[in-house]
Amino acid sequence: MKLLRRKEGPSLDSRLAALLEAATLGEGRLSERAVSGARTVAERAGVRRELSLDHTVAALAGATGSGKSSLYNALAGEDLADVGVTRPTTSTAQAALWDGEGAGPLLDWLDIPRRHSATGPATGPAADSAADPGLSGLVLLDLPDHDSIRLSHRLEVDRLVEQVDLLVWVVDPQKYADAALHERYLRPLAGHRDVMVVLLNQVDRLPADAVDRCLRDLRRLLDDDGLPGISVLAVSARTGRGLDDLRALLAERVSERRSWSARLAADITTAAGHLATADPPQAVEGDGGGAVALGRAEPGEVEPAAEAQGGAKRMAGAERALTGTLCAAAGVPVVVEAVAKGHRHRAVVATGWPVTRWIRRFRPDPLRRLRLGGLAPKGRPGGEIVGRTSVPAASAVQRAQVETAVRDVGEVAAAGLPGAWAVAVRQAARSRARELADAVDRAVATTSAVGTRRPRWWRAVNGLQWLVFAAMLAGAGWLGALFAMDYLRLPQPPLPTAGVVPWPTVLLVGGALAGVLIALLSRLAAWAGGRRRARRTARALRASIGQVGRELVLEPVEAELDTYARFTEALDLARGSA
């Protein structure tokens, strides 16, 4: 059944759905009492809208001796309820029905076994009211006393106060200021002003001026309860004073057929308000930081543009601080230095003088020592990574700094949120903190392995070195052959010269000098290349570690903030303000 849509706001269907959505989003973040209360309201509203919408259930509620049973009889036109003064006489609720056809399922849901038809002969001051056609569809309940000495009576009142469409509170001149009524019922029901009426009964016992004073004082108390403008009538069940006004008010509410929807709307608004101000669950109320330092804000409250911009800057600053702290704890400076040294080491091995380069192979590769990516095989982009790296573990100070940086992200993101949601955001920031160490280590390993392909000039220089080395060997061999021939007293062959220097000497000495010179120039180029590669690696490591921080810290926070945004939107819709 589709609920009636009010012109000035969303339908009750959409408000109920929004309340349920807000309760679902708040589960685990808000107190179980607020969440279950919202779901109970939604469940109750769903049941009520499926029952008779042509009947309005009004309940007479009051304290012992207030005269509500007398009013009940007067409105019904016959003595349906026993009347008492100093002791509770109504043990269970009973109903009087005006044209009650079809109200059975509704009364079954309300669990009202005693039902009377108010269409028989009437007596007393309300003799003409029993057959009043304006009350057709009214279901009038006489409730037990809310201050009864019997717990079962009070529980019955509490149950029905939450379910009926219209609440008529009956007070008397002696107990209208009773704290039990105001603190237990009227103040908590301040949002139900449109579905409540207060009757000052037994005014026949007071002089006229005393009645006015009581009414003024009663209105003052109701204003203090948050119920300004609520309907207040002075009545007397004994003399009939004010009963016509009461019947007219009931007839108006019944004819509108909207008390049930107004009651549900008030219940939804109240439940949404409880969700908005709910505390966090008991298990997380001890969260460090607390809501006091962060302040509280009403859900749905829009930050000024300057405040939002300042919050974005603080969040960006917290993210940069987190990345920097993670980089320091991950040993990025050590890795960057190892990248530079490793590049130079491999350049010497690849381009050094063949006579001495083999000595370099006995020195450990700085990157391999840290179990970081080595040079990839030909045609493959990256090195092999096995297990964790051997980068020095973070010190206790660095671990504390990382924890502080993570907390700072949560604190900045939670600034301005209500206490329960501030706790949820701070918890989200720390929810995956235990994964940071392994994730950062993997990021260091994979990032440092990227870009380790041998530069092409290494191969060209290596070929040149071997060519020069071959020339040096040729010169050495030539000189050796000449020495042997001279030793054997063999005739010397013609000896070509470069100027005055024989070519064998040129090849030997020139090859040696050229090899050393090429090695020195290559080492200088390798130093510059190592610096460039170290800078690129530092940027890549910072970006990679920053992504880890985003995935494990910032994204859970952003997800929680998105949940809060959807929660506030649902609350606004549930309150009817969307």
Secondary structure, 3 states (H helix, E strand, C coil): CCCCCCCCCCCHHHHHHHHHHHHHHHCCCCCHHHHHHHHHHHHHHHHHHHCCCCCEEEEEEECCCCCHHHHHHHHHCCCCCCCCCCCCCCCCCEEEECCCCCCHHHHHHHCCCEEEECCCCCCCCCCCCCCCHHHCCEEEEECCCCCCCCHHHHHHHHHHHCCCCEEEEEECCCCCCCHHHHHHHHCCCHHHHHHEEEEECCHHHCCHHHHHHHHHHHHHHHHHCCCCCCEEEECCCCCCCCHHHHHHHHHHHHHHCCHHHHHHHHHHHHHHHHHHCCCCCHHHCCCCCCCCCCCCCCCCCCCCHHHHHHHHHHHHHHHHHHHHHHHHHCCHHHHHHHHHHHHHHHHHHHHCCCCCHHHHCCCCCHHHHCCCCCCCCCCCCECCCCCCCCCCCCCHHHHHHHHHHHHHHHHHHHCCCCHHHHHHHHHHHHCCHHHHHHHHHHHHHHHHHECCCCCHHHHHHHHHHHHHHHHHHHHHHHHHHHHHHHHCCCCCCCCCEECCEEHHHHHHHHHHHHHHHHHHHHHHHHHHHHHHHHHHHHHHHHHHHHHHHHHHHHHHHHHHHHHHHHHHHHHHHHCCCC
